[in-house]
Amino acid sequence: MTDMRVAIGDLVLQNPVMPASGTFADGLSQLFSFDRLGALVTKTITAELRGGNPTPRVCEVGQGMLNSIGIPSQGIDHFLDHTLPFYRQFSAPLVVSVSAPTAEAFAAAVARLDVAGIAAIEANISCPNIEEDGHAFAMHARSTARVVEAMRRATRLPLWVKLTPNTGDVAAVARAADGAGADALVVANTILAMSIDTETFRPRLGNIMGGLSGPAVKPVIVRMTYQCAKTVRIPVIGCGGIATAEDAVEYMLAGATAVQVGTATFVKPTAMLTVIDGLAAFCRRKGLARVASLTGAVRDHDLAVETLEVVS
Ligand SMILES: Cc1cc2nc3c(=O)[nH]c(=O)nc-3n(C[C@H](O)[C@H](O)[C@H](O)COP(=O)(O)O)c2cc1C
């Protein structure tokens, strides 16, 4: 029997597989037991009621999908009164994804979530920072440090920080989050992308641009997971295009301690269970006593890994 537990700081998960924010909803509990998952991760919530982006909000592209859902939210009060009681019935730890337009608003939001039944906060800092240049906080090391410091002062809960792959230097942003007190990094959100309908000449999303997810992003995000895990001391949770156990293994070899499954759940609602069962089978086949021993086990020692700017 393989020990499937992994530790994200002080939080021990029974296995390394959990949903990606925004791709997981209550209704899935009719299909399988949420207690099989390593953790539960909510759709991002905001302090106030928010609408979403113009429609159409999703479209399929080769090997993935684009979405510009935005962050429609019923607000923190609604979450605490209605959504949290539902999730409290499960033993898997609940991670609440939260977003806000300023560092102070982020701090105020996470302070309100320090309640029984919430095991960790996932700060979705891939949203515009309206006080500075309007870029997502996670685009720059400086704005990342500011927002993470503000949240760190506001909560004792484990603080996971979700990065954007749209920054030019993800390792610098990862170090800034680590230095400011993050307990873990989630690498990463969607890649900014666009698709145009060649019959109508119109963008295929109402918001013109959106985020690419699914198998297409996996090699990019595996690379970022590797770069981040090499440069920070805290655990990295890999997220991007994971649909099979082999995808999860690849992320763990690159340095991830745990993984999140998003778009694959839309294709197959039980995809997370496939990944969990497949990971256990993989470990048995390889004779591994602990799934955690995969983390960072990529055999890169004899390669010139310090040359991260690869020229082709
Ligand atoms: C329809 C949809 C909605 C999403 N909503 C959120 C969200 O609310 N908060 C967030 O941090 N990420 C959100 N994401 C991004 C995912 O959590 C994940 O980072 C991304 O899709 C990459 O993983 P995947 O390739 O496994 O889907 C969303 C993705 C999709 C496809």
Ligand as a Chemical Component Dictionary entry (heavy atoms), coordinates in Angstrom:
data_LIG
# 
_chem_comp.id                   LIG 
_chem_comp.type                 NON-POLYMER 
_chem_comp.pdbx_formal_charge   0 
_chem_comp.three_letter_code    LIG 
# 
loop_
_chem_comp_atom.comp_id 
_chem_comp_atom.atom_id 
_chem_comp_atom.alt_atom_id 
_chem_comp_atom.type_symbol 
_chem_comp_atom.charge 
_chem_comp_atom.model_Cartn_x 
_chem_comp_atom.model_Cartn_y 
_chem_comp_atom.model_Cartn_z 
_chem_comp_atom.pdbx_ordinal 
LIG C1  C1  C 0 -14.679 27.819 -16.585 1  
LIG C2  C2  C 0 -13.500 28.159 -15.723 2  
LIG C3  C3  C 0 -13.679 28.963 -14.584 3  
LIG C4  C4  C 0 -12.593 29.282 -13.778 4  
LIG N1  N1  N 0 -12.780 30.047 -12.662 5  
LIG C5  C5  C 0 -11.727 30.304 -11.837 6  
LIG C6  C6  C 0 -11.904 31.034 -10.626 7  
LIG O1  O1  O 0 -13.018 31.417 -10.241 8  
LIG N2  N2  N 0 -10.809 31.277 -9.865  9  
LIG C7  C7  C 0 -9.552  30.840 -10.207 10 
LIG O2  O2  O 0 -8.595  31.080 -9.460  11 
LIG N3  N3  N 0 -9.366  30.131 -11.352 12 
LIG C8  C8  C 0 -10.411 29.855 -12.155 13 
LIG N4  N4  N 0 -10.207 29.112 -13.292 14 
LIG C9  C9  C 0 -8.861  28.623 -13.614 15 
LIG C10 C10 C 0 -8.660  27.186 -13.114 16 
LIG O3  O3  O 0 -8.799  27.124 -11.705 17 
LIG C11 C11 C 0 -7.272  26.653 -13.512 18 
LIG O4  O4  O 0 -6.282  27.491 -12.945 19 
LIG C12 C12 C 0 -7.068  26.609 -15.028 20 
LIG O5  O5  O 0 -8.267  26.264 -15.700 21 
LIG C13 C13 C 0 -5.955  25.646 -15.440 22 
LIG O6  O6  O 0 -6.264  24.329 -15.064 23 
LIG P1  P1  P 0 -6.942  23.245 -16.090 24 
LIG O7  O7  O 0 -6.135  23.277 -17.349 25 
LIG O8  O8  O 0 -6.876  21.935 -15.346 26 
LIG O9  O9  O 0 -8.343  23.707 -16.299 27 
LIG C14 C14 C 0 -11.296 28.785 -14.108 28 
LIG C15 C15 C 0 -11.128 27.984 -15.241 29 
LIG C16 C16 C 0 -12.200 27.653 -16.049 30 
LIG C17 C17 C 0 -11.979 26.775 -17.256 31 
# 
loop_
_chem_comp_bond.comp_id 
_chem_comp_bond.atom_id_1 
_chem_comp_bond.atom_id_2 
_chem_comp_bond.value_order 
_chem_comp_bond.pdbx_ordinal 
LIG C1  C2  SING 1  
LIG C2  C3  SING 2  
LIG C2  C16 DOUB 3  
LIG C3  C4  DOUB 4  
LIG C4  N1  SING 5  
LIG C4  C14 SING 6  
LIG N1  C5  DOUB 7  
LIG C5  C6  SING 8  
LIG C5  C8  SING 9  
LIG C6  O1  DOUB 10 
LIG C6  N2  SING 11 
LIG N2  C7  SING 12 
LIG C7  O2  DOUB 13 
LIG C7  N3  SING 14 
LIG N3  C8  DOUB 15 
LIG C8  N4  SING 16 
LIG N4  C9  SING 17 
LIG N4  C14 SING 18 
LIG C9  C10 SING 19 
LIG C10 O3  SING 20 
LIG C10 C11 SING 21 
LIG C11 O4  SING 22 
LIG C11 C12 SING 23 
LIG C12 O5  SING 24 
LIG C12 C13 SING 25 
LIG C13 O6  SING 26 
LIG O6  P1  SING 27 
LIG P1  O7  DOUB 28 
LIG P1  O8  SING 29 
LIG P1  O9  SING 30 
LIG C14 C15 DOUB 31 
LIG C15 C16 SING 32 
LIG C16 C17 SING 33 
# 
